[in-house]
Amino acid sequence: MRILRSLFLAAVLAAAAAGGYWLFLRPAPVVTVFPVRGDAAEVVYATGVVEPRTWAKVTPLMRERIIALCNCEGATVEVGAELARLDDREAQAALAELKARLRLAHDELERQIVLAGRNVASQQALDRARSELAQYEALVAGQTARIESHVLRAPSAGVVLRQDGEVGEIAEPGGVLFWVGRPKPLLVIADVNEEDIPRVAVGQRALLRSEAFAGRGLEATVDSVTPKGDPVTKTYRVRLRLPADTPLLIGMSVDVNIVVRVARGALLLPGLAVEDDSVVVVEDGIARRRAVAIGIRGTRDVEVLSGLADDAAVVSPFPAGLADGARVRAEP
């Protein structure tokens, strides 16, 4: 009986040892991918807004109530066309008062000229009358210009792209009431980070993505780069020229990828398979860490310049916790 118990215990220990051996030494499951040949593009990413090449904002110069609007959004207007009118009653009253004083100053000058001809008035009185007349003439001219600024006019010929404000509202100085410009040609105005701007040049191709046209390939060309950046946002303004048949509309936002360089027939790997310029390859069921030289880093793939064969089985994503030389089992 004692012998049977010993044999049973020995069998249990042997099974446990075998299970532990299988548990700790069994091959770790990994997913592998193979490099592919394709084109790798080095890009500069930015976000931008679609705007017309030629356009202007129309803003009031004073705080007054809107008394008339053209209601011409989308219409074509000529330069100088009246778009809106602000309440100018107080300004007109002030002008009427100045004109009355101007007439009095003119009459006083005429009187002084007559008196001076009779040697009754002094030259000083005559000069004072002339000075007052000139002063009121200048005041009338200035007030007339202020009254004219109560009328908002189109700064150039074009289309009223947008109209804001309503009759009865108070227009604030600097508040945009109208956008006037030409619907074509269009540009994308993008802000590029200062660390990327040295790689951007006029003539480069750009790939655009818009949520309004998901899945549709959109392109543009770098038209100009502003020579002075914004020290606060640390960005430079880049203008990208859109083709005449672009479906994009004014005011749409787009993601911009400016193509800096393209490598044809490059050896490509998923970016997730690379960490610290290293990859893990599977050779005869053993994981081997390999140092690789990386070229272009794209949004999904990276270009491998050297250190990896075309037919290498690469673990993806990169197995950070897998020891070099560990036994592995590739899974689909």
C-alpha positions as CSV (number, residue, x, y, z in Angstrom):
1,M,0.0,0.0,0.0
2,R,2.8,2.3,0.9
3,I,4.5,1.5,-2.4
4,L,1.4,2.4,-4.3
5,R,1.1,5.8,-2.6
6,S,4.8,6.5,-3.4
7,L,4.3,5.6,-7.0
8,F,1.1,7.8,-7.2
9,L,3.0,10.8,-5.6
10,A,5.9,10.3,-8.0
11,A,3.5,10.3,-11.0
12,V,1.8,13.5,-9.7
13,L,5.2,15.3,-9.3
14,A,6.3,14.2,-12.7
15,A,3.1,15.5,-14.3
16,A,3.5,18.8,-12.4
17,A,7.1,19.1,-13.6
18,A,6.1,18.4,-17.2
19,G,3.3,21.0,-17.0
20,G,5.6,23.6,-15.5
21,Y,8.2,22.9,-18.2
22,W,5.5,23.2,-20.9
23,L,4.1,26.4,-19.3
24,F,7.4,28.2,-19.0
25,L,9.3,26.9,-22.0
26,R,6.5,26.8,-24.6
27,P,6.9,29.1,-27.6
28,A,5.4,32.6,-27.2
29,P,2.7,33.3,-29.8
30,V,3.5,36.3,-32.0
31,V,2.1,37.9,-35.2
32,T,4.6,38.5,-38.0
33,V,4.6,40.6,-41.1
34,F,6.8,40.7,-44.1
35,P,8.4,43.9,-45.6
36,V,6.9,45.1,-48.8
37,R,8.2,47.3,-51.6
38,G,6.4,50.6,-52.3
39,D,6.7,54.4,-52.4
40,A,7.5,56.2,-49.1
41,A,6.7,59.9,-48.9
42,E,8.2,62.3,-46.4
43,V,5.5,64.8,-45.6
44,V,4.9,68.0,-43.5
45,Y,1.5,68.0,-41.8
46,A,-0.6,71.1,-41.2
47,T,-4.2,72.2,-41.0
48,G,-5.7,74.8,-43.2
49,V,-8.7,76.8,-44.4
50,V,-10.0,77.4,-47.9
51,E,-10.0,81.0,-48.9
52,P,-10.3,83.0,-52.1
53,R,-7.1,84.5,-53.4
54,T,-8.7,88.0,-53.7
55,W,-11.0,89.1,-51.0
56,A,-11.5,91.8,-48.3
57,K,-13.4,92.3,-45.0
58,V,-15.8,95.2,-44.7
59,T,-16.0,96.7,-41.2
60,P,-17.5,99.8,-39.7
61,L,-15.3,102.5,-38.3
62,M,-17.7,103.7,-35.6
63,R,-20.2,102.2,-33.2
64,E,-23.7,102.9,-34.7
65,R,-27.0,101.3,-35.3
66,I,-27.5,99.5,-38.7
67,I,-30.4,101.2,-40.6
68,A,-30.0,99.6,-44.0
69,L,-28.5,96.4,-45.5
70,C,-28.2,95.4,-49.1
71,N,-29.2,91.8,-48.6
72,C,-26.9,90.9,-51.4
73,E,-25.1,87.8,-50.1
74,G,-24.0,85.8,-53.1
75,A,-24.6,88.7,-55.5
76,T,-22.0,90.3,-57.7
77,V,-21.2,93.9,-56.8
78,E,-19.1,96.7,-58.4
79,V,-16.4,98.6,-56.5
80,G,-18.0,101.3,-54.4
81,A,-21.4,99.7,-54.3
82,E,-23.4,100.5,-51.1
83,L,-23.6,97.5,-48.8
84,A,-24.9,98.9,-45.6
85,R,-25.8,102.3,-44.0
86,L,-25.4,103.3,-40.4
87,D,-27.4,105.8,-38.5
88,D,-25.9,109.2,-39.2
89,R,-28.5,111.6,-37.7
90,E,-26.2,112.9,-35.0
91,A,-23.4,113.4,-37.5
92,Q,-25.7,115.2,-39.9
93,A,-26.9,117.5,-37.2
94,A,-23.3,118.3,-36.3
95,L,-22.5,119.0,-39.9
96,A,-25.5,121.4,-40.2
97,E,-24.2,123.3,-37.2
98,L,-20.7,123.5,-38.7
99,K,-22.0,124.7,-42.0
100,A,-23.9,127.5,-40.2
101,R,-20.8,128.6,-38.4
102,L,-18.9,128.4,-41.7
103,R,-21.4,130.9,-43.3
104,L,-21.0,133.3,-40.4
105,A,-17.2,133.0,-40.7
106,H,-17.4,133.8,-44.4
107,D,-19.7,136.8,-43.7
108,E,-17.3,138.0,-41.1
109,L,-14.3,137.8,-43.4
110,E,-16.2,139.7,-46.1
111,R,-17.0,142.4,-43.5
112,Q,-13.4,142.6,-42.4
113,I,-12.2,143.0,-46.0
114,V,-14.6,145.9,-46.5
115,L,-13.5,147.6,-43.2
116,A,-9.8,147.0,-44.0
117,G,-10.4,148.7,-47.4
118,R,-11.6,151.8,-45.5
119,N,-8.7,151.6,-43.1
120,V,-11.2,151.0,-40.3
121,A,-10.2,147.4,-39.4
122,S,-6.7,146.2,-38.4
123,Q,-4.7,143.7,-40.3
124,Q,-4.8,141.5,-37.2
125,A,-8.6,141.3,-37.3
126,L,-8.6,140.5,-41.0
127,D,-6.1,137.7,-40.4
128,R,-8.2,136.3,-37.5
129,A,-11.3,136.2,-39.8
130,R,-9.4,134.4,-42.5
131,S,-8.1,131.8,-39.9
132,E,-11.6,131.2,-38.5
133,L,-12.9,130.6,-42.0
134,A,-10.2,128.1,-42.8
135,Q,-10.8,126.4,-39.5
136,Y,-14.5,125.9,-40.2
137,E,-13.8,124.8,-43.8
138,A,-11.6,122.0,-42.4
139,L,-14.1,121.1,-39.8
140,V,-16.9,120.8,-42.4
141,A,-14.7,118.7,-44.6
142,G,-13.8,116.4,-41.8
143,Q,-17.4,115.9,-40.7
144,T,-18.5,115.3,-44.3
145,A,-15.9,112.5,-44.5
146,R,-17.2,111.0,-41.2
147,I,-20.7,111.0,-42.5
148,E,-19.5,109.2,-45.6
149,S,-17.9,106.5,-43.4
150,H,-21.4,105.7,-42.2
151,V,-21.9,104.1,-45.6
152,L,-20.1,100.7,-46.0
153,R,-19.1,100.2,-49.6
154,A,-17.6,97.3,-51.6
155,P,-13.8,97.8,-51.6
156,S,-13.5,96.0,-54.9
157,A,-15.6,94.3,-57.6
158,G,-16.5,90.8,-56.8
159,V,-19.1,88.6,-55.0
160,V,-20.5,89.2,-51.5
161,L,-19.2,85.9,-50.0
162,R,-20.9,86.4,-46.7
163,Q,-23.1,89.0,-44.9
164,D,-23.6,89.3,-41.2
165,G,-25.6,91.7,-39.0
166,E,-29.3,92.7,-39.2
167,V,-31.0,96.1,-39.4
168,G,-31.4,97.5,-35.9
169,E,-28.3,95.9,-34.5
170,I,-25.4,97.9,-33.2
171,A,-22.3,97.6,-35.5
172,E,-19.1,97.6,-33.5
173,P,-15.8,99.1,-34.9
174,G,-13.8,96.2,-36.4
175,G,-16.7,93.8,-36.5
176,V,-16.9,92.2,-40.0
177,L,-20.2,92.8,-41.7
178,F,-19.3,91.7,-45.2
179,W,-16.7,89.5,-47.0
180,V,-16.3,90.6,-50.6
181,G,-14.0,88.8,-53.1
182,R,-13.8,86.6,-56.1
183,P,-14.9,82.9,-55.7
184,K,-12.1,81.7,-57.9
185,P,-9.2,81.0,-57.7
186,L,-9.0,79.4,-54.3
187,L,-6.2,78.9,-51.9
188,V,-5.6,76.9,-48.7
189,I,-4.1,78.9,-46.0
190,A,-2.2,76.6,-43.7
191,D,-0.1,77.2,-40.5
192,V,3.1,75.1,-40.5
193,N,5.2,74.6,-37.4
194,E,8.5,76.5,-37.4
195,E,10.6,73.3,-37.1
196,D,9.0,72.0,-40.3
197,I,9.1,75.2,-42.4
198,P,12.7,74.8,-43.7
199,R,11.5,71.7,-45.6
200,V,8.7,73.5,-47.3
201,A,9.3,75.1,-50.7
202,V,7.2,76.7,-53.5
203,G,6.0,74.2,-56.1
204,Q,5.8,71.2,-53.8
205,R,2.8,69.0,-54.1
206,A,0.3,68.7,-51.2
207,L,-2.3,66.0,-50.5
208,L,-5.5,67.3,-48.8
209,R,-8.1,65.5,-46.8
210,S,-11.6,67.0,-46.1
211,E,-14.4,65.5,-44.1
212,A,-16.8,66.9,-46.6
213,F,-15.2,64.7,-49.3
214,A,-14.1,61.6,-47.4
215,G,-12.2,59.1,-49.5
216,R,-11.7,61.6,-52.4
217,G,-8.1,62.5,-53.4
218,L,-7.6,66.2,-53.2
219,E,-4.4,68.0,-54.2
220,A,-2.8,71.5,-54.1
221,T,0.5,73.1,-54.8
222,V,2.6,75.3,-52.5
223,D,2.1,78.8,-53.9
224,S,4.0,80.9,-51.3
225,V,5.5,80.9,-47.8
226,T,5.3,84.0,-45.6
227,P,8.8,85.3,-44.8
228,K,7.9,86.1,-41.2
229,G,6.4,83.7,-38.7
230,D,4.3,84.2,-35.7
231,P,6.5,84.1,-32.6
232,V,3.5,83.3,-30.3
233,T,2.1,80.3,-32.1
234,K,5.5,79.4,-33.6
235,T,4.0,78.9,-37.1
236,Y,4.5,80.1,-40.6
237,R,1.7,80.8,-43.0
238,V,1.8,78.7,-46.2
239,R,-0.5,79.4,-49.2
240,L,-1.4,76.4,-51.3
241,R,-2.9,76.9,-54.8
242,L,-6.0,74.8,-55.5
243,P,-6.9,73.5,-59.1
244,A,-9.8,75.3,-60.9
245,D,-12.0,72.2,-60.6
246,T,-11.6,71.6,-56.9
247,P,-14.8,70.7,-55.1
248,L,-13.7,72.5,-51.9
249,L,-15.7,75.5,-50.8
250,I,-14.7,78.7,-49.1
251,G,-14.4,78.3,-45.4
252,M,-13.8,74.5,-45.4
253,S,-11.1,73.1,-43.1
254,V,-8.7,70.6,-44.5
255,D,-5.8,68.4,-43.3
256,V,-2.7,69.2,-45.4
257,N,0.2,66.8,-46.1
258,I,3.0,68.7,-48.1
259,V,5.1,66.1,-49.9
260,V,8.8,66.9,-49.3
261,R,10.4,63.8,-50.7
262,V,9.3,60.5,-52.3
263,A,11.4,57.3,-52.2
264,R,10.4,54.9,-55.0
265,G,10.5,51.2,-54.4
266,A,11.4,51.5,-50.7
267,L,11.4,48.6,-48.3
268,L,8.4,49.3,-46.0
269,L,7.4,48.1,-42.6
270,P,4.5,49.1,-40.3
271,G,5.6,51.8,-37.9
272,L,4.3,49.7,-35.0
273,A,6.9,47.0,-35.8
274,V,9.8,49.4,-35.1
275,E,11.0,50.7,-31.8
276,D,14.2,52.7,-31.1
277,D,15.4,51.8,-34.7
278,S,15.1,48.1,-33.9
279,V,12.9,45.2,-35.0
280,V,12.4,41.7,-33.9
281,V,12.6,39.0,-36.6
282,V,11.7,35.3,-36.3
283,E,14.4,32.8,-37.5
284,D,13.7,29.1,-37.1
285,G,11.3,29.7,-34.2
286,I,13.7,32.0,-32.3
287,A,13.1,35.8,-31.8
288,R,16.1,37.9,-32.8
289,R,16.4,41.6,-32.3
290,R,17.9,43.5,-35.3
291,A,19.1,47.1,-35.5
292,V,17.8,48.8,-38.7
293,A,18.4,52.1,-40.4
294,I,15.2,54.1,-40.8
295,G,14.6,56.6,-43.5
296,I,11.2,58.2,-44.1
297,R,8.7,57.8,-41.3
298,G,5.2,58.0,-42.6
299,T,1.9,58.0,-40.8
300,R,1.5,54.2,-41.0
301,D,4.7,52.8,-42.6
302,V,8.4,53.5,-42.2
303,E,11.2,53.1,-44.8
304,V,13.9,50.6,-43.9
305,L,17.2,51.6,-45.5
306,S,19.4,48.7,-44.2
307,G,19.6,45.9,-41.7
308,L,16.6,43.9,-42.9
309,A,16.2,41.3,-45.7
310,D,13.2,41.5,-48.0
311,D,11.9,38.1,-46.8
312,A,12.4,38.6,-43.1
313,A,9.5,37.7,-40.8
314,V,9.1,40.7,-38.5
315,V,7.0,40.7,-35.3
316,S,4.4,43.4,-35.3
317,P,3.6,45.2,-33.1
318,F,7.0,45.4,-31.5
319,P,7.2,43.0,-28.6
320,A,8.7,45.1,-25.9
321,G,8.6,42.3,-23.3
322,L,10.0,39.5,-25.5
323,A,13.6,38.6,-24.7
324,D,16.2,38.3,-27.5
325,G,16.6,34.5,-28.3
326,A,13.1,33.5,-26.9
327,R,11.2,30.7,-28.6
328,V,8.2,32.0,-30.5
329,R,5.4,30.6,-32.6
330,A,4.1,32.7,-35.5
331,E,0.3,33.0,-35.6
332,P,-1.8,34.3,-38.5
